[in-house]
Amino acid sequence: MISTRSRVRLLLGAAFVTLPMPALAAQVVGRVTDASATRTLEGAEITIVELSRKAEADRDGRFRFPGVPAGSYTLRVTYAGIDPVEQAITVDATGDLSIEVSVGQPGDILVTGQRANLASSISRQRAADGVESVLTRDSIGQFPDQNVAESVRRAVGVNVLNDQGEGRFVAVRGLDPSLNAASLNGVRVPAPEADTRSVALDVVASELVESIEIKKSLTPDMDADTIGASVEIKTTSAFDRVKPLLAGSLEGSYNDYVGQVTPKGSVNFSTRITDNFGISGGASYYLRKFETDNIEMDGWGSDDAGNGFADSVEYRDYDVRRLRTGGSLSFDFKPSPTTTLYARGVYNRFSDQEDRRRLVIELDEDPAASTATGASFDAADGRIRVERDLKDRFEVQTIQSYTVGGTTETGPWRVLYSAAFSRAQELERGSIDPIVFRRDFEGEEGDDLTVGFDYSNYLLPRFTVGGADAAAFSDPEEFEFESFDRTTLSDSTDREWSARLDLARSFAFDGGSFEVQGGVKGRWRNKRYDLNVDTFDGFDGDFTLADVLGPQTYRLDDLGPVVDKRGERDFLDRNSGAFELATVDSEFAGLAEDYRVDEDIYSAYLLGRLQAGPLRLIGGLRMEATENIIEGNTVTLDGDEEVVTATPNVIRRSYTDWLPSAVARYEVGNDLILRAGAFKSLVRPGIGQLAPRFAIERDGDDLEGAFGNPDLKPYRAWNFDAGAEWYFAKSSVLSAGVFYKDIKDYIVTVTFEEGDAPYDGIYRGIAFTEADIPLNSGKAKIKGVELGYAQSFTMLPGALSGLIASMNYTFTDADGQTFDGDSGGLRDIPLPAASRHTINGVLGYEKGPVSIRLAGTYRDKYLDEVNAIAEEDRYVRDHFQLDASARFRLTKNVQLFGEWVNINNAKYVAYQNGPVSRRLLQYEEYSYTLKFGARVNF
C-alpha cells in the first residue's frame, strides 16, 4: 500500500515536469491604478492585442507577461465603469519592460461609495476563473455594510442564517452553512463553537476586511473541503493603495427595545514607508445591547378529541450585551523586483453576556378540555409544574490568524510559499445556566389551578390561569429554589497549523500561453472541548424567588415575577456554603461532553492552465489524505443508584480522496462571458458529530442518550456549474447560471425512540429509549438556478444618473433521504437548512455628497432539524428583512451616515407540520436598530 507521503511526492514530482518549448523572450510587467492615482485596481484585465495574451491585475494592481517576443504591441486595459484604455508598448528582447498604466480620466472611476464598490466587485468577478461573487471596500476603507455577515448576504445566491436577529452563518445556494468553508488571508478559519466547523462571520469586524470572495467553483489549487462555496476573507495590504490612508469612525447604535445608545468606533490605515515596504491595519470596537422576546413550545401531541396541544410552554425574555473588538496588522515588503513578502495578523474578540428570564409551564396529562384552537389543563387531572428561572451566561469567543508568505516570479517561473497558525476559542467561566425556582400544582396535594392556552394565533399562544390557587401562580414566595448549574469551565479550543508550497512554469506560444502548476500543503488541526459543570440541588435554609426578584422587560405577555438580571450573584456569593453539590450529576455533565480530535490533512495537486485568445481552461487533480485520532468517553448515569461510570474511547482512522476538477471560461466578444465547471469535493463530518461521546442517562425505565458517531463518512459530492455573464454597460452585469450537485453520504442527526428502526433501542451495544444519533443517510441531489443583475444608471440624464440597482434570485431544489422510524426504511426530505428560494435586492442612489440605499433580503422556509417521525421534523419559516442606509459627505474628508436595520421587525419562527395546522416550536422578535455617526479620512 502506498503511504500518504509517497502519494504527495509522486504528485508533486509530476507537477515539476519541464516541457520542451522554445526559448522565451523578455517579460512585460506593470501596475494599473485609477486616474487619481489613489488605489490599485485588482481585477483589471490586461491584453496584448496582437498576441491575444491576457492577464489580470493582482491585489497590488500588478500584472505580468513572461516570454514576450521583441516588437511593437498594443496593450489594452479593461475595468468596469470605464471605456477600455489602449497604450502602445515596445518590447526589447534584451531586457524586461516595466510600465505604469493609469486608466480613465478623473471622475470616470469613483473611488468612494456604492459605485466604487460595484465597479470593483464586477471587475473581479469578470476576471475570475470560475463562478464567483466579490464584495470589496472602497478607497477610504468603507464596506457596503457595517457588518461582514450583512454584506455577504447581498451576493448572488447567498443568504445568512440569523442568531438573535443578527446575521451569523453563511448559507450559499440555500445550503446548510456547514457545507461551506471560510478562510482568512488564505488560511482556513477554525471554529470557536464546540460542535461545529461553521464559522460565524459576525465575529470578524468589517473595518478590518478589504474584500470577501465567494468562490462556488473549485480549481485543483484550492482546498476541497466545501460543497456550497469557499468564503475567502482578505484583510488590507499596504500595496492595495498608492496614496496613504488614515480613516476613523465613531457611531452610536440604538435598539428600539433597549432604548439606549451604545458606542462603536474604528480606525484603519495604510501607508508605504518606502516604495518597497508598507504597513496597514486597523482596530474596531463595537458594543451592542439588544433584547429578544421569545416563545417556545414542545411535546406536541393530540388528545382523544383529535385536538393538538403542547405539554411544555416557555416564555423567554432575553437581554443581551455583545462587545466586539478586533485588530489587524499587515507588513508588505518587496526586497527585489522578483519577490514580494508579507506578514499578516488578525485578532477578533466577541464577548456575549446573555440574561434570559423564563417562565416554563409543564403539563403531565392531556387537556381537561380542548378545541381546535385551544386547550385547558387542570391540576386535578395531573401535575402542572411552573418554573421561573434565569440563565446568566457570559462567554468569550476569539479568532486569531497569523500568516507569513510570499511570491517569487522570475522569467517563466512563479513560486508561492506560506506558513500560518490559527486559533479559535469559546470560553465560559462561572456562568449560571440556569438557576431554577419551582412550584408544583398537584390535585392530590389539594392544589386548585387551571391553565388555559389560546392557540388561535399560532405565533403568539396566550395563557390564562384560574382556580383557588391562581394567586400562588404569581406569588414569588411560592416559588422555592430547586437547583442551579454553574459552568465552572467550558473551553472549546480549535488550533490549526498549515504550510504550503506552489510552483508554476509558464510557456508562451502564438495566440496564448500554457502554465503547469503543482503544489503541496499540510494542515495540522487539534480541537478539544473541556466542560466542568457543578450542579447544586439543595439549600440549607429558605431561598425563594422573592429573594432575587427583579423587573421584567417582556412584551408578548405578562410573565409575573422574574429573577433579577444577574441578581442571583450576590445571594450565591453570600451563601455559597449553604448549597448542596449534586456530585453525580456534575461528574456526568463534564465527562459526557469532553473530547479531543486531531485531524491531519496532507494534500498535493497538479493543474494545467491554458489561455488561448478568448478561451481559458484550467484542469487537474487534487489529492487529500486525512488522518484522525479522536477521543471521547462512554458515560452512563444511573439516576436510581446515583452512580456514574465512564470508559475512555480512542479511535484512529484515515482515508484518501482523489479530486479532479475542470473550469472553462470563454469570452464571446467584449461583453459576454460563458463559464462551465465540474469538480469533486468533500466536507468532513462535524467535529462534535465525529467525537466518540456515548452518554446515557437512566431515570427509572427511561434511558435518554446522546451519541457521537466516529464511523461517519465525509460528504462527497460531484459539482457542476454553467453560466453566462453579459456586461452590457459600464458597471453593469446580467448573469444566469445553473448548478447541480450529487452528494453521497449526507449527514443528518436523527432523534430515535425505542422501537424505531434500524436500531430498535440499541446503538453500539448501548440500550436507549430515546437518543440523538448523527448518521450518513444516503444520497442527496441539489439542482438550481441563479440569476443576477446589477447596474449603475450613469447613462440617464441629470439627477437620475445617480441611480444604482441590483437584484439576484436563486432557486434550489435540494432533496435527500433519512431514516424513517415508522417504516424502518428511508424517507425523502428536503436537505436541512436548504431554502428553495433566495432573493436579494438593493436600490441605491449616489450623486454628489448624497448616498442612499434600501436593501431587502428574502429566504424561503427550510428544514431545521430531522426526527425519526416526519410529523416531528422542525422547520423554520420564511424570512424577509428590510434595511436602509444613508451617507452625506460634509467635506472631502468628513462624512455623516445613518443606518436603519430590520425596518419591518422581521421575526424568527420555527414550527412542526401538524396534522391540521402548523404547531409552533419557537417565535422570536427583535424590533429595529438605528445606527448613526461620522467618518473622517485623510
FIDORO-623981 format. One record per residue (C-alpha): residue in one letter; residue number from 1; x, y, z. Coordinates in steps of 0.25 Angstrom, whole numbers. Example, Ala and Ser with C-alpha at 12.3 -4.5 7.8 and 13.67 -1.06 7.14 Angstrom:
A,1,49,-18,31
S,2,55,-4,29
# end
This chain:
M,1,0,0,0
I,2,6,14,-4
S,3,7,23,8
T,4,1,37,9
R,5,15,43,8
S,6,18,35,-4
R,7,6,40,-11
V,8,9,54,-8
R,9,23,52,-14
L,10,18,45,-27
L,11,8,56,-30
L,12,18,68,-26
G,13,28,61,-35
A,14,19,61,-47
A,15,16,76,-45
F,16,30,80,-47
V,17,32,73,-61
T,18,38,83,-71
L,19,32,82,-85
P,20,41,85,-97
M,21,37,98,-102
P,22,44,110,-110
A,23,53,119,-102
L,24,45,131,-96
A,25,48,145,-99
A,26,46,157,-90
Q,27,35,159,-80
V,28,25,171,-78
V,29,22,175,-64
G,30,13,187,-59
R,31,3,193,-50
V,32,-11,198,-52
T,33,-16,210,-44
D,34,-28,219,-45
A,35,-28,232,-51
S,36,-26,239,-38
A,37,-14,230,-34
T,38,-21,227,-21
R,39,-22,212,-22
T,40,-18,200,-30
L,41,-29,193,-38
E,42,-29,178,-35
G,43,-37,170,-45
A,44,-34,179,-57
E,45,-32,171,-70
I,46,-19,174,-78
T,47,-18,169,-92
I,48,-6,169,-102
V,49,-15,170,-114
E,50,-6,165,-125
L,51,-2,153,-117
S,52,-16,150,-111
R,53,-10,148,-98
K,54,-18,152,-85
A,55,-14,155,-71
E,56,-22,160,-58
A,57,-16,170,-49
D,58,-14,165,-35
R,59,-17,172,-22
D,60,-5,181,-23
G,61,-10,185,-37
R,62,2,177,-43
F,63,1,169,-56
R,64,12,160,-63
F,65,14,155,-77
P,66,26,146,-78
G,67,33,142,-91
V,68,28,153,-100
P,69,36,154,-113
A,70,42,167,-117
G,71,33,176,-125
S,72,23,187,-124
Y,73,9,184,-118
T,74,-4,190,-113
L,75,-7,188,-98
R,76,-22,189,-95
V,77,-27,190,-81
T,78,-42,187,-77
Y,79,-48,191,-64
A,80,-63,192,-60
G,81,-68,207,-61
I,82,-59,212,-72
D,83,-57,210,-86
P,84,-45,201,-90
V,85,-31,208,-90
E,86,-21,205,-100
Q,87,-6,208,-99
A,88,5,205,-109
I,89,18,198,-104
T,90,31,193,-110
V,91,38,181,-105
D,92,53,179,-106
A,93,57,165,-105
T,94,70,169,-97
G,95,62,173,-85
D,96,49,174,-77
L,97,39,185,-80
S,98,33,191,-67
I,99,21,201,-69
E,100,10,208,-61
V,101,-4,209,-66
S,102,-14,219,-61
V,103,-28,217,-66
G,104,-39,227,-69
Q,105,-40,241,-66
P,106,-42,248,-53
G,107,-57,246,-50
D,108,-58,233,-59
I,109,-56,224,-47
L,110,-62,227,-34
V,111,-52,222,-23
T,112,-62,224,-12
G,113,-76,220,-9
Q,114,-86,210,-15
R,115,-82,212,-30
A,116,-67,209,-26
N,117,-71,196,-19
L,118,-79,192,-30
A,119,-69,194,-41
S,120,-58,187,-33
S,121,-67,175,-30
I,122,-71,174,-45
S,123,-57,175,-50
R,124,-52,164,-40
Q,125,-64,155,-43
R,126,-62,157,-58
A,127,-47,153,-57
A,128,-49,141,-48
D,129,-47,127,-54
G,130,-60,121,-49
V,131,-73,125,-43
E,132,-70,135,-33
S,133,-76,147,-25
V,134,-68,158,-19
L,135,-70,169,-9
T,136,-60,180,-7
R,137,-58,193,1
D,138,-55,206,-6
S,139,-42,215,-5
I,140,-46,221,8
G,141,-48,207,15
Q,142,-63,206,15
F,143,-70,193,13
P,144,-84,193,7
D,145,-90,189,20
Q,146,-84,191,34
N,147,-85,176,37
V,148,-78,166,29
A,149,-90,156,30
E,150,-99,167,25
S,151,-90,170,13
V,152,-89,155,9
R,153,-104,153,8
R,154,-104,163,-3
A,155,-96,154,-13
V,156,-103,145,-23
G,157,-108,132,-17
V,158,-104,136,-3
N,159,-112,138,10
V,160,-109,138,24
L,161,-115,130,36
N,162,-118,139,48
D,163,-116,137,63
Q,164,-123,147,72
G,165,-127,155,60
E,166,-113,157,55
G,167,-107,150,42
R,168,-96,140,46
F,169,-95,127,38
V,170,-93,128,22
A,171,-103,119,14
V,172,-99,118,-1
R,173,-109,114,-11
G,174,-119,111,0
L,175,-110,100,6
D,176,-106,97,21
P,177,-95,106,26
S,178,-87,94,30
L,179,-85,91,15
N,180,-77,104,13
A,181,-63,107,17
A,182,-57,120,21
S,183,-42,125,20
L,184,-35,138,25
N,185,-24,142,17
G,186,-23,129,10
V,187,-24,121,23
R,188,-35,112,28
V,189,-42,119,40
P,190,-44,109,51
A,191,-58,110,59
P,192,-59,114,73
E,193,-72,106,76
A,194,-70,92,81
D,195,-78,84,72
T,196,-77,91,58
R,197,-68,94,47
S,198,-76,106,43
V,199,-70,120,46
A,200,-79,131,50
L,201,-76,143,41
D,202,-80,154,51
V,203,-68,151,59
V,204,-59,158,49
A,205,-61,173,48
S,206,-64,179,34
E,207,-54,190,37
L,208,-42,180,36
V,209,-47,174,23
E,210,-42,178,9
S,211,-50,168,1
I,212,-59,156,2
E,213,-59,146,-9
I,214,-70,135,-10
K,215,-64,124,-19
K,216,-74,114,-24
S,217,-65,107,-34
L,218,-52,100,-29
T,219,-39,98,-36
P,220,-29,88,-32
D,221,-20,98,-25
M,222,-31,101,-15
D,223,-35,93,-2
A,224,-46,84,-6
D,225,-54,84,7
T,226,-66,91,2
I,227,-79,87,-5
G,228,-86,101,-5
A,229,-75,111,-6
S,230,-62,115,-1
V,231,-63,129,6
E,232,-50,135,6
I,233,-47,148,14
K,234,-35,157,12
T,235,-30,168,21
T,236,-23,180,16
S,237,-10,181,9
A,238,-1,194,8
F,239,0,191,-7
D,240,-15,192,-9
R,241,-13,207,-10
V,242,-4,217,-16
K,243,-7,228,-6
P,244,-7,227,9
L,245,-20,225,17
L,246,-24,229,31
A,247,-38,227,34
G,248,-47,227,46
S,249,-61,226,50
L,250,-70,228,62
E,251,-84,224,63
G,252,-96,220,72
S,253,-105,208,72
Y,254,-119,209,77
N,255,-128,197,79
D,256,-143,200,80
Y,257,-146,190,91
V,258,-134,194,99
G,259,-135,209,98
Q,260,-120,212,100
V,261,-109,217,90
T,262,-97,209,90
P,263,-83,212,84
K,264,-76,207,72
G,265,-62,212,67
S,266,-52,208,57
V,267,-39,213,51
N,268,-31,207,39
F,269,-19,212,32
S,270,-9,208,20
T,271,4,215,17
R,272,16,212,9
I,273,29,215,17
T,274,37,213,5
D,275,34,209,-9
N,276,36,195,-6
F,277,31,194,9
G,278,18,197,15
I,279,9,195,27
S,280,-6,194,28
G,281,-16,191,39
G,282,-28,195,47
A,283,-35,193,60
S,284,-50,193,63
Y,285,-59,194,76
Y,286,-74,191,76
L,287,-83,190,88
R,288,-97,186,85
K,289,-109,184,95
F,290,-122,178,90
E,291,-134,170,95
T,292,-141,158,89
D,293,-156,153,93
N,294,-157,138,91
I,295,-168,127,92
E,296,-164,112,91
M,297,-173,100,91
D,298,-170,85,91
G,299,-176,72,93
W,300,-187,73,83
G,301,-198,62,82
S,302,-213,60,81
D,303,-223,57,91
D,304,-235,47,90
A,305,-243,58,83
G,306,-232,59,72
N,307,-228,73,76
G,308,-214,77,77
F,309,-207,82,90
A,310,-192,84,95
D,311,-188,79,108
S,312,-177,89,110
V,313,-179,104,108
E,314,-168,114,111
Y,315,-168,129,110
R,316,-154,135,109
D,317,-149,149,111
Y,318,-134,151,106
D,319,-125,163,110
V,320,-112,163,102
R,321,-99,171,103
R,322,-89,168,92
L,323,-76,174,91
R,324,-67,172,78
T,325,-53,177,78
G,326,-43,174,67
G,327,-30,178,61
S,328,-21,174,49
L,329,-7,178,44
S,330,0,175,31
F,331,14,177,26
D,332,17,176,12
F,333,31,176,6
K,334,37,175,-8
P,335,52,173,-6
S,336,55,171,-20
P,337,47,173,-34
T,338,44,158,-34
T,339,40,155,-19
T,340,28,160,-11
L,341,27,156,4
Y,342,16,159,14
A,343,13,156,29
R,344,-2,158,33
G,345,-8,156,47
V,346,-23,157,51
Y,347,-29,157,65
N,348,-44,157,68
R,349,-51,156,81
F,350,-66,154,83
S,351,-72,155,97
D,352,-86,152,100
Q,353,-94,154,113
E,354,-108,147,112
D,355,-118,149,123
R,356,-130,140,120
R,357,-142,140,129
R,358,-152,129,126
L,359,-166,124,131
V,360,-168,109,128
I,361,-181,102,129
E,362,-180,87,128
L,363,-193,78,127
D,364,-193,64,131
E,365,-207,60,126
D,366,-215,62,114
P,367,-224,74,114
A,368,-237,74,122
A,369,-244,81,111
S,370,-239,85,97
T,371,-243,91,84
A,372,-237,93,70
T,373,-231,106,75
G,374,-228,104,90
A,375,-227,95,102
S,376,-229,95,117
F,377,-222,87,127
D,378,-226,84,142
A,379,-217,81,153
A,380,-227,71,158
D,381,-224,62,146
G,382,-209,63,147
R,383,-197,71,152
I,384,-196,85,146
R,385,-181,89,148
V,386,-177,104,148
E,387,-163,108,147
R,388,-157,122,147
D,389,-142,122,144
L,390,-130,131,140
K,391,-119,128,131
D,392,-107,137,134
R,393,-97,134,124
F,394,-84,141,120
E,395,-76,135,108
V,396,-64,140,100
Q,397,-60,135,86
T,398,-47,139,80
I,399,-42,136,66
Q,400,-27,139,62
S,401,-19,136,50
Y,402,-5,139,46
T,403,2,136,33
V,404,15,139,26
G,405,18,136,12
G,406,22,142,-2
T,407,23,141,-17
T,408,35,140,-25
E,409,34,142,-40
T,410,46,141,-49
G,411,45,138,-64
P,412,35,127,-67
W,413,35,122,-52
R,414,26,126,-41
V,415,27,121,-27
L,416,17,123,-15
Y,417,20,119,-1
S,418,13,122,12
A,419,12,117,27
A,420,1,120,36
F,421,-5,118,50
S,422,-19,120,54
R,423,-26,119,67
A,424,-41,120,71
Q,425,-47,118,85
E,426,-60,119,92
L,427,-59,121,107
E,428,-68,121,119
R,429,-65,122,134
G,430,-75,124,145
S,431,-88,125,136
I,432,-101,121,143
D,433,-109,113,133
P,434,-120,113,139
I,435,-124,115,154
V,436,-138,110,155
F,437,-149,113,165
R,438,-161,103,164
R,439,-175,102,169
D,440,-183,89,166
F,441,-198,89,166
E,442,-204,75,168
G,443,-218,72,171
E,444,-215,61,181
E,445,-208,71,189
G,446,-220,80,189
D,447,-216,90,179
D,448,-227,96,171
L,449,-221,102,158
T,450,-225,102,143
V,451,-217,107,132
G,452,-223,110,118
F,453,-216,113,105
D,454,-221,120,93
Y,455,-215,115,80
S,456,-223,123,71
N,457,-211,131,67
Y,458,-201,120,66
L,459,-189,130,66
L,460,-194,136,80
P,461,-201,126,89
R,462,-207,133,101
F,463,-209,127,115
T,464,-219,129,126
V,465,-219,123,140
G,466,-231,121,149
G,467,-235,113,161
A,468,-234,116,176
D,469,-219,115,175
A,470,-217,125,164
A,471,-211,135,173
A,472,-200,125,176
F,473,-196,125,161
S,474,-191,139,162
D,475,-186,140,177
P,476,-171,140,177
E,477,-171,134,191
E,478,-178,121,186
F,479,-166,118,177
E,480,-155,111,184
F,481,-141,109,180
E,482,-139,96,172
S,483,-125,96,166
F,484,-115,103,159
D,485,-104,99,149
R,486,-91,107,149
T,487,-82,105,137
T,488,-68,105,145
L,489,-61,103,131
S,490,-66,102,117
D,491,-54,102,108
S,492,-54,99,93
T,493,-41,102,86
D,494,-38,99,72
R,495,-24,101,66
E,496,-18,99,52
W,497,-4,100,47
S,498,-2,100,32
A,499,9,101,21
R,500,9,101,6
L,501,18,102,-6
D,502,13,104,-20
L,503,22,104,-33
A,504,17,109,-47
R,505,24,109,-60
S,506,19,117,-72
F,507,20,114,-87
A,508,17,125,-97
F,509,12,121,-111
D,510,6,129,-123
G,511,-8,133,-118
G,512,-7,130,-103
S,513,0,123,-92
F,514,0,110,-84
E,515,4,108,-70
V,516,7,96,-62
Q,517,5,97,-47
G,518,7,88,-35
G,519,8,89,-20
V,520,7,82,-7
K,521,0,86,6
G,522,0,81,21
R,523,-11,85,31
W,524,-10,80,45
R,525,-22,82,54
N,526,-25,80,68
K,527,-39,82,74
R,528,-43,79,88
Y,529,-54,82,98
D,530,-54,82,113
L,531,-66,84,121
N,532,-68,85,136
V,533,-82,87,141
D,534,-85,88,156
T,535,-100,85,159
F,536,-105,90,173
D,537,-119,84,176
G,538,-121,87,191
F,539,-120,99,200
D,540,-119,99,215
G,541,-129,109,219
D,542,-140,117,212
F,543,-138,122,198
T,544,-149,127,189
L,545,-151,135,176
A,546,-155,147,186
D,547,-140,148,190
V,548,-135,151,176
L,549,-147,157,170
G,550,-146,167,158
P,551,-154,175,148
Q,552,-158,168,134
T,553,-156,174,120
Y,554,-164,164,113
R,555,-175,170,103
L,556,-182,158,98
D,557,-190,154,111
D,558,-189,157,126
L,559,-179,147,132
G,560,-182,150,146
P,561,-170,150,156
V,562,-156,148,149
V,563,-142,147,154
D,564,-134,160,154
K,565,-123,160,143
R,566,-110,155,150
G,567,-118,158,163
E,568,-115,144,168
R,569,-100,146,168
D,570,-99,154,182
F,571,-108,143,189
L,572,-100,132,183
D,573,-87,138,188
R,574,-92,141,202
N,575,-98,127,204
S,576,-88,119,196
G,577,-86,109,207
A,578,-101,106,209
F,579,-103,100,195
E,580,-102,85,193
L,581,-94,80,181
A,582,-100,69,173
T,583,-87,61,171
V,584,-92,50,162
D,585,-100,60,152
S,586,-87,69,152
E,587,-78,58,149
F,588,-87,53,138
A,589,-89,66,131
G,590,-74,68,129
L,591,-70,54,125
A,592,-81,53,115
E,593,-77,65,107
D,594,-61,65,107
Y,595,-54,61,94
R,596,-41,63,86
V,597,-40,62,71
D,598,-26,62,64
E,599,-28,64,49
D,600,-16,64,39
I,601,-18,67,25
Y,602,-8,65,14
S,603,-11,70,0
A,604,-4,71,-13
Y,605,-9,75,-27
L,606,-5,77,-41
L,607,-12,86,-51
G,608,-11,92,-65
R,609,-15,106,-69
L,610,-18,109,-84
Q,611,-21,123,-88
A,612,-23,123,-103
G,613,-29,136,-108
P,614,-43,137,-102
L,615,-42,123,-96
R,616,-37,119,-83
L,617,-37,105,-78
I,618,-32,100,-64
G,619,-32,85,-61
G,620,-25,76,-52
L,621,-25,66,-40
R,622,-24,69,-25
M,623,-21,58,-14
E,624,-25,60,0
A,625,-21,50,11
T,626,-28,51,24
E,627,-23,45,37
N,628,-31,45,50
I,629,-29,42,65
I,630,-42,44,72
E,631,-44,43,87
G,632,-57,43,96
N,633,-64,35,107
T,634,-75,25,109
V,635,-82,31,121
T,636,-94,25,128
L,637,-102,32,139
D,638,-111,23,147
G,639,-121,32,154
D,640,-127,21,162
E,641,-113,17,168
E,642,-107,31,167
V,643,-95,25,160
V,644,-86,30,148
T,645,-78,20,140
A,646,-68,25,129
T,647,-59,18,119
P,648,-50,26,110
N,649,-50,23,95
V,650,-39,25,86
I,651,-41,23,71
R,652,-31,25,59
R,653,-36,25,45
S,654,-31,30,31
Y,655,-36,32,17
T,656,-31,38,4
D,657,-39,45,-7
W,658,-35,48,-21
L,659,-42,60,-26
P,660,-42,64,-41
S,661,-47,78,-46
A,662,-48,86,-58
V,663,-52,100,-61
A,664,-55,107,-75
R,665,-57,122,-77
Y,666,-59,127,-91
E,667,-61,142,-96
V,668,-71,143,-107
G,669,-67,157,-111
N,670,-64,168,-101
D,671,-77,167,-93
L,672,-81,153,-92
I,673,-74,142,-83
L,674,-78,128,-83
R,675,-74,119,-71
A,676,-74,104,-68
G,677,-68,96,-57
A,678,-68,82,-51
F,679,-61,77,-39
K,680,-61,67,-28
S,681,-61,71,-13
L,682,-63,67,1
V,683,-68,72,14
R,684,-63,65,27
P,685,-72,62,38
G,686,-75,72,49
I,687,-65,71,60
G,688,-76,69,70
Q,689,-83,58,62
L,690,-70,51,60
A,691,-65,50,74
P,692,-67,37,81
R,693,-76,42,92
F,694,-87,32,97
A,695,-95,37,108
I,696,-107,30,114
E,697,-116,35,126
R,698,-125,25,133
D,699,-137,30,140
G,700,-145,18,144
D,701,-149,11,131
D,702,-145,23,123
L,703,-131,23,116
E,704,-128,36,109
G,705,-116,36,101
A,706,-107,45,92
F,707,-97,39,83
G,708,-86,43,74
N,709,-82,34,62
P,710,-67,32,59
D,711,-71,24,47
L,712,-77,35,40
K,713,-72,37,26
P,714,-70,51,19
Y,715,-80,57,10
R,716,-74,54,-4
A,717,-80,62,-16
W,718,-79,63,-31
N,719,-82,78,-34
F,720,-85,84,-48
D,721,-87,99,-52
A,722,-91,106,-65
G,723,-94,121,-67
A,724,-93,133,-75
E,725,-90,148,-71
W,726,-94,159,-80
Y,727,-86,172,-77
F,728,-96,181,-85
A,729,-92,195,-79
K,730,-82,202,-70
S,731,-82,196,-56
S,732,-94,187,-60
V,733,-96,172,-62
L,734,-107,162,-65
S,735,-104,147,-61
A,736,-110,134,-61
G,737,-105,120,-57
V,738,-110,106,-53
F,739,-103,97,-44
Y,740,-104,82,-40
K,741,-98,74,-28
D,742,-99,60,-26
I,743,-95,57,-11
K,744,-92,43,-5
D,745,-93,40,10
Y,746,-101,53,14
I,747,-101,54,29
V,748,-113,57,38
T,749,-115,56,53
V,750,-128,48,56
T,751,-135,46,69
F,752,-139,31,70
E,753,-148,25,81
E,754,-149,11,85
G,755,-155,2,74
D,756,-151,12,63
A,757,-143,5,52
P,758,-132,2,49
Y,759,-127,2,64
D,760,-139,-3,72
G,761,-133,4,84
I,762,-119,-1,83
Y,763,-107,7,78
R,764,-93,1,79
G,765,-98,-9,89
I,766,-104,3,98
A,767,-119,2,101
F,768,-127,14,100
T,769,-142,19,100
E,770,-139,32,93
A,771,-126,36,86
D,772,-120,46,76
I,773,-110,40,66
P,774,-103,46,55
L,775,-103,37,42
N,776,-99,36,28
S,777,-113,36,22
G,778,-111,32,7
K,779,-110,41,-5
A,780,-115,55,-8
K,781,-117,63,-20
I,782,-117,78,-22
K,783,-120,86,-34
G,784,-123,100,-36
V,785,-123,113,-44
E,786,-116,126,-41
L,787,-120,140,-47
G,788,-113,153,-44
Y,789,-114,167,-49
A,790,-106,180,-45
Q,791,-106,193,-52
S,792,-101,207,-50
F,793,-110,217,-58
T,794,-100,227,-62
M,795,-106,228,-76
L,796,-118,235,-70
P,797,-119,250,-70
G,798,-117,259,-59
A,799,-121,254,-45
L,800,-125,241,-50
S,801,-111,237,-53
G,802,-109,234,-39
L,803,-118,222,-38
I,804,-112,208,-35
A,805,-119,195,-35
S,806,-116,181,-32
M,807,-124,168,-30
N,808,-122,153,-30
Y,809,-130,141,-29
T,810,-126,127,-26
F,811,-135,114,-27
T,812,-130,102,-20
D,813,-136,88,-21
A,814,-129,80,-10
D,815,-134,66,-7
G,816,-129,55,1
Q,817,-133,44,10
T,818,-133,40,24
F,819,-137,28,33
D,820,-152,26,35
G,821,-155,22,49
D,822,-169,17,45
S,823,-165,8,33
G,824,-151,5,36
G,825,-147,9,22
L,826,-143,23,16
R,827,-152,35,14
D,828,-150,47,5
I,829,-147,60,12
P,830,-142,74,7
L,831,-128,76,12
P,832,-126,83,25
A,833,-124,98,24
A,834,-127,97,9
S,835,-136,109,5
R,836,-143,107,-8
H,837,-144,122,-12
T,838,-134,133,-8
I,839,-135,147,-13
N,840,-127,159,-10
G,841,-129,173,-15
V,842,-123,187,-14
L,843,-128,200,-19
G,844,-117,211,-17
Y,845,-115,226,-21
E,846,-102,233,-21
K,847,-100,247,-26
G,848,-91,258,-21
P,849,-90,257,-6
V,850,-102,248,-4
S,851,-102,233,-4
I,852,-115,225,0
R,853,-118,210,-1
L,854,-130,202,2
A,855,-127,187,3
G,856,-136,175,5
T,857,-133,160,7
Y,858,-143,148,6
R,859,-140,134,10
D,860,-151,123,8
K,861,-154,113,19
Y,862,-145,101,22
L,863,-144,88,29
D,864,-136,91,42
E,865,-136,78,50
V,866,-139,64,46
N,867,-146,54,54
A,868,-149,39,52
I,869,-164,43,50
A,870,-167,52,39
E,871,-178,59,47
E,872,-168,63,58
D,873,-158,70,48
R,874,-154,84,51
Y,875,-156,95,40
V,876,-152,110,40
R,877,-162,119,34
D,878,-158,129,22
H,879,-151,142,26
F,880,-151,155,19
Q,881,-143,167,25
L,882,-142,181,20
D,883,-131,191,23
A,884,-127,205,19
S,885,-115,214,20
A,886,-111,228,16
R,887,-98,235,15
F,888,-95,250,14
R,889,-81,256,11
L,890,-80,269,18
T,891,-66,271,13
K,892,-55,264,5
N,893,-51,257,18
V,894,-63,257,27
Q,895,-76,248,24
L,896,-88,246,33
F,897,-96,233,32
G,898,-108,226,37
E,899,-114,212,36
W,900,-128,206,40
V,901,-127,191,42
N,902,-139,182,41
I,903,-149,193,38
N,904,-160,183,37
N,905,-157,175,50
A,906,-155,162,43
K,907,-157,150,53
Y,908,-151,137,54
V,909,-162,125,54
A,910,-159,110,55
Y,911,-171,100,55
Q,912,-175,86,52
N,913,-185,82,41
G,914,-197,77,50
P,915,-208,68,44
V,916,-217,80,43
S,917,-208,93,44
R,918,-194,97,48
R,919,-190,95,62
L,920,-181,106,68
L,921,-167,102,73
Q,922,-161,116,74
Y,923,-164,130,72
E,924,-155,142,73
E,925,-156,157,71
Y,926,-145,168,72
S,927,-150,181,67
Y,928,-141,190,59
T,929,-127,196,61
L,930,-123,210,57
K,931,-108,213,55
F,932,-103,227,53
G,933,-89,234,53
A,934,-78,241,46
R,935,-66,236,38
V,936,-53,244,35
N,937,-42,241,26
F,938,-29,247,21
# end
